[in-house]
Amino acid sequence: MNEHFYYHRQQQTVAECATVQGFGYWSGQDVRIEFRPAPANAGVTFVREDLNNFHRIPATAYNRDDVPRRTNIARYGVSVEMVEHVLAALNAHNIDNCEIWTNAAEMPGCDGSSIAFVEAIASVGVVQQHLKRPCLHIRHSVRVGDKECWVEAHPHPNPEQCGLNIRYSLDYGTESVIGQQDYEMSLAPDTFDSELATARTFVLESEANYLRSQGLGLRVSTSDLIVFGPNGPIDNQLRFGNECVRHKTLDVIGDLALAGCDIAGNIVAHKSGHFLNAELVKSLLIEHGVHTELARCA
């Protein structure tokens, strides 16, 4: 047994099947996903039911596919795309074992947040399982990134303290309508639901125009996510004054799910994105000597 692991709660899965439908932001393709119960120690696995062999892709940091602006995971050349909002809902609600069956590669974008997935989980409930959930207790500080963008993991000041705290600093500069925003939270299901689950994906108008010029996001409108023009959101209203940094924190929670275990400690991020978040997960597992144990699950 690894000295950095402890076992503080029972594993959980969804009590019944629950579905979410929509279309992929990048592809514009209609998609239906179904959360299905999975046995203890199975972890979270995406199943491509649109493929003849029902290809299975475990949600681990070692399966992350390096693409910009989102989290994709792939195995044997088959991928599922933009999984971070699904994984954030599962991670925040301590759903450790679950199969996500999907009839397309990209997850439904819905309103650009995690709320549709949270509501699907709530509609069926969760059940405890007979095995304990491993939790990685951070003992050594880890940092990835550079001077401009970085993310760090630190131990709790009290070695016996549990739980995950996240602090995120977002900075688009004084000339941007988004500006500088900070947010800090201790992860818990009710806190996630009330403060983060409805925080939506955002993009600058110039970025949106570029993506559309590349044939991406053609089905997405300004009502589907937050598009920032020079004076603020276009044809939309913010749900929180600092909705952007809240959404970036949501993304961190989704990407941390790729660890395959709970994490106890402090995460501090500055302008971090999906790539750095996943690199932090890998570095944490390696630094604490658990990468080989969890990689076997993949």
C-alpha positions in Angstrom: 0.0 0.0 0.0 1.4 3.4 -1.0 2.1 5.6 2.0 0.6 8.6 0.3 -2.8 6.9 -0.2 -5.4 6.8 2.4 -9.0 5.5 2.2 -11.5 7.9 3.7 -14.9 7.0 2.1 -16.8 4.3 0.3 -16.6 4.3 -3.5 -19.8 5.4 -5.3 -21.6 4.9 -8.7 -24.8 6.2 -10.2 -27.9 4.3 -8.9 -29.5 4.0 -12.4 -28.9 5.1 -16.0 -29.3 8.8 -16.8 -29.1 10.6 -20.1 -28.1 14.0 -21.5 -28.6 15.1 -25.1 -27.3 18.0 -27.0 -24.7 18.8 -29.7 -21.0 19.2 -29.7 -19.7 22.7 -29.7 -16.7 22.0 -32.0 -18.3 19.5 -34.3 -21.9 20.6 -34.2 -22.9 16.9 -34.2 -26.0 15.8 -32.2 -25.0 13.5 -29.4 -26.7 11.5 -26.6 -24.7 10.3 -23.6 -25.8 7.9 -20.9 -24.4 7.6 -17.4 -24.4 3.9 -16.4 -23.5 2.2 -13.1 -20.1 0.5 -13.0 -18.6 -1.9 -10.4 -16.2 -0.9 -7.7 -12.6 -0.1 -8.8 -13.8 0.2 -12.4 -13.1 3.9 -12.6 -14.7 6.2 -15.2 -14.8 4.9 -18.7 -16.2 6.4 -21.9 -17.8 3.9 -24.3 -18.2 4.8 -28.0 -21.4 2.9 -28.8 -21.4 4.4 -32.3 -18.4 2.1 -33.2 -18.8 -1.5 -34.0 -16.4 -2.7 -31.2 -17.9 -0.4 -28.5 -14.5 1.1 -28.0 -13.7 1.9 -24.3 -11.5 4.8 -23.2 -10.7 5.1 -19.5 -10.6 8.6 -18.1 -6.9 8.8 -17.1 -4.2 11.5 -17.5 -2.2 9.0 -19.5 -4.9 8.9 -22.1 -5.2 12.6 -22.6 -4.9 13.7 -26.2 -3.0 17.0 -26.6 -5.5 19.4 -28.3 -6.0 23.1 -27.6 -8.8 24.7 -25.5 -10.4 21.4 -24.3 -9.8 18.0 -22.8 -9.9 15.0 -25.1 -8.9 11.5 -24.2 -8.0 8.8 -26.6 -7.0 5.1 -26.7 -5.8 3.1 -29.7 -6.6 6.0 -32.0 -10.2 6.5 -30.9 -11.1 9.6 -28.9 -13.8 11.3 -26.9 -13.8 15.1 -26.9 -14.5 18.0 -24.5 -15.0 15.7 -21.5 -14.0 18.2 -18.8 -17.5 19.3 -17.9 -18.7 15.8 -17.6 -15.8 14.8 -15.5 -16.1 17.9 -13.3 -19.7 16.9 -12.4 -18.7 13.3 -11.6 -15.6 14.3 -9.6 -17.4 16.9 -7.6 -20.2 14.4 -6.7 -17.8 11.6 -5.8 -18.9 9.3 -8.6 -15.9 7.1 -8.8 -17.1 4.3 -11.1 -19.2 5.1 -14.1 -19.5 4.2 -17.8 -20.5 7.1 -20.1 -21.9 5.6 -23.3 -21.9 8.0 -26.2 -23.1 7.8 -29.8 -20.6 10.5 -31.0 -17.1 11.5 -30.2 -17.8 14.9 -28.7 -19.8 15.4 -25.5 -22.9 17.6 -25.5 -22.0 21.3 -24.9 -25.4 22.1 -23.5 -25.0 25.7 -22.0 -21.3 25.4 -21.7 -21.3 24.5 -18.0 -21.7 21.3 -16.0 -25.3 21.8 -14.8 -26.9 19.4 -17.2 -24.7 16.6 -16.0 -25.2 17.5 -12.4 -29.0 17.4 -12.9 -28.7 14.0 -14.7 -26.8 12.5 -11.7 -29.2 14.0 -9.2 -32.2 12.6 -11.1 -31.1 9.0 -10.4 -29.0 9.4 -7.2 -25.8 7.5 -6.2 -25.1 4.3 -4.3 -22.2 3.4 -2.1 -20.1 0.4 -3.0 -18.2 -2.1 -0.9 -14.7 -0.9 -1.5 -13.0 2.3 -0.2 -11.9 5.1 -2.5 -8.1 5.8 -2.6 -7.1 9.4 -1.9 -3.7 10.9 -2.7 -2.6 13.0 0.2 -0.2 15.5 -1.2 3.0 15.4 0.8 5.4 17.2 -1.7 4.8 20.5 -3.5 4.6 20.2 -7.3 4.6 23.0 -9.9 4.2 22.9 -13.7 4.2 25.8 -16.2 6.3 29.0 -16.6 6.3 32.5 -15.3 3.1 33.4 -17.3 0.9 30.4 -16.7 1.3 27.8 -14.0 -0.4 25.5 -11.5 0.9 24.2 -8.2 -0.1 21.5 -5.7 0.8 21.9 -2.0 0.2 19.9 1.1 -2.3 21.0 3.7 -0.6 23.0 6.6 -1.9 20.3 8.9 -0.8 16.9 7.6 -3.9 15.3 9.0 -6.2 17.7 7.2 -8.4 16.3 4.4 -10.2 17.7 1.4 -9.2 19.7 -1.7 -8.9 23.5 -1.8 -8.5 25.3 -5.1 -7.5 28.9 -5.8 -7.5 30.2 -9.3 -6.2 33.6 -10.6 -7.3 34.7 -14.1 -5.7 37.7 -15.8 -6.7 38.9 -19.3 -5.0 42.3 -18.7 -6.3 45.8 -18.0 -7.3 46.3 -21.6 -9.7 43.3 -21.7 -13.3 43.4 -20.6 -12.7 40.2 -18.7 -9.8 41.7 -16.7 -8.4 40.1 -13.6 -10.5 37.7 -11.5 -9.8 35.5 -8.5 -11.7 32.6 -6.9 -11.1 30.2 -4.1 -13.2 27.2 -2.8 -13.1 24.0 -0.9 -14.5 21.3 -3.0 -17.8 19.7 -1.9 -20.9 18.6 -3.9 -23.2 21.4 -2.6 -20.6 24.1 -3.0 -19.9 22.9 -6.6 -23.6 22.9 -7.4 -24.2 26.4 -6.0 -21.0 28.2 -7.0 -19.5 26.4 -10.1 -21.8 24.0 -11.9 -23.6 26.8 -13.8 -20.4 28.7 -14.7 -20.2 28.7 -18.5 -17.5 28.4 -21.2 -16.4 31.8 -22.4 -14.5 33.1 -25.4 -13.5 36.5 -26.8 -15.4 37.6 -30.0 -12.1 37.7 -31.9 -11.4 34.1 -30.9 -15.0 33.0 -31.8 -14.6 34.6 -35.2 -11.3 32.9 -35.8 -12.7 29.4 -34.9 -15.7 29.9 -37.2 -13.3 30.9 -40.0 -11.7 27.5 -39.5 -15.1 25.7 -39.8 -15.4 25.1 -36.0 -18.3 26.0 -33.7 -20.6 26.9 -36.6 -23.7 25.7 -34.8 -22.9 27.6 -31.6 -24.6 30.9 -30.9 -24.1 33.7 -28.4 -26.9 32.2 -26.3 -25.0 28.8 -26.0 -22.0 30.2 -24.2 -20.5 33.6 -23.3 -18.9 35.5 -26.1 -17.2 38.7 -24.9 -17.3 41.7 -27.2 -15.6 45.0 -26.3 -18.4 46.0 -23.9 -19.1 42.6 -22.3 -21.2 39.5 -23.2 -22.9 39.6 -26.5 -26.7 38.9 -26.3 -26.2 37.2 -22.9 -25.8 38.0 -19.3 -23.3 36.8 -16.7 -24.6 34.5 -14.0 -21.8 35.6 -11.7 -19.7 38.7 -11.8 -16.6 36.5 -11.9 -18.1 33.7 -14.0 -15.0 33.3 -16.1 -12.7 32.4 -13.2 -15.4 30.1 -11.8 -15.5 28.3 -15.1 -11.7 27.9 -15.1 -12.0 26.4 -11.6 -14.6 24.0 -12.9 -12.2 23.0 -15.6 -9.5 22.3 -13.0 -11.9 20.0 -11.1 -12.7 18.1 -14.3 -9.1 17.7 -15.3 -8.1 16.6 -11.8 -10.5 13.7 -12.2 -7.9 12.2 -14.6 -5.9 11.2 -11.5 -8.2 8.3 -10.9 -8.3 9.0 -7.2 -9.3 11.7 -4.8 -6.7 14.4 -4.0 -6.2 16.1 -0.6 -4.3 19.3 -0.5 -4.2 22.8 -2.0 -4.2 23.6 -5.8 -3.1 27.1 -6.8 -3.4 28.0 -10.5 -2.6 31.2 -12.4 -3.9 31.3 -16.0 -3.6 27.6 -16.2 -5.4 25.6 -19.0 -6.2 22.0 -19.7 -2.7 21.0 -20.7 -1.1 22.3 -17.5 -3.9 20.8 -15.4 -3.2 17.4 -16.8 0.5 17.8 -16.5 0.1 18.6 -12.8 -1.9 15.4 -12.4 0.8 13.3 -14.0 3.5 15.1 -12.0 1.6 14.5 -8.7 1.2 10.8 -9.5 4.9 10.4 -10.4 6.2 12.5 -7.4 4.2 10.4 -5.0 5.1 7.1 -6.6 1.6 6.0 -7.5 1.7 6.4 -11.3 2.3 2.7 -12.0 -0.5 1.6 -9.7 -3.1 3.9 -11.3 -1.8 3.3 -14.9 -2.7 -0.3 -14.6 -6.4 0.8 -14.5 -6.0 2.1 -18.0 
